[in-house]
C-alpha cells in the first residue's frame, strides 16, 4: 500500500482479514440496527448490534447452543440449526421491541442457500423485518434437514420432525 514515498499501514482488523471497512461504513450509517450472523465450526451466532462512537452495542443475541433447551437434537452448525437460531433471535428481538434490522454477514461469502441466509429466513419467518431477496434463501427441504436425513438416516432419521417441533417451541415464546 505504498503511495509515493509514504507507506499506508491498513487498520489491524483489515490486515487480519476480519473487517471490510467499506461495507461496515455503509451498514453502520443506516438507521436500522444490524442483524449480525456469524458461523463457526461448531455454532451459529446471531446478534442485533447498534453502532455508537464508543463502540458497538449488542442488544439481543442467540446462539445455536441454546437450541438444545428447546428440544433440538441435530448438529449445531447445520442449515436447520441456523434457521432455528435465526428464528430464536427474531423472537427475542421482537420481544425486546426491535422489529427491523439489516443483514450483516461480515466476510462470509454470499452464496445462494448458505447457512447465513438460513438464519435470515428463520428471522423473517418469525416476523422480523429484514430486507432481502427471495432467490438467495435456502430451499424448504434444506431448512427441514431432509438432505441430512437422506445422507445419514441412522443418525438423523427423525430430524425433519424435530426441526418442526423445535420451531413450534420457539414460536411459543413470542409475546
Secondary structure, 3 states (H helix, E strand, C coil): CEECCEECCCCHHHHCCCCCHHHHHHHHCCCCCEEEEEECCCCEEEEEEEEECCEEEEEEEEEHHHHHHHCCCCCCCCHHHHHHHHHHHHHHHHHCCCCEEEEECCCCCCCCCCHHHHHHHHHHHHCCEECCCHHHCCCHHHHHCHHHHHHCCCCCCCHHHHHHHHHHHHHCCCC
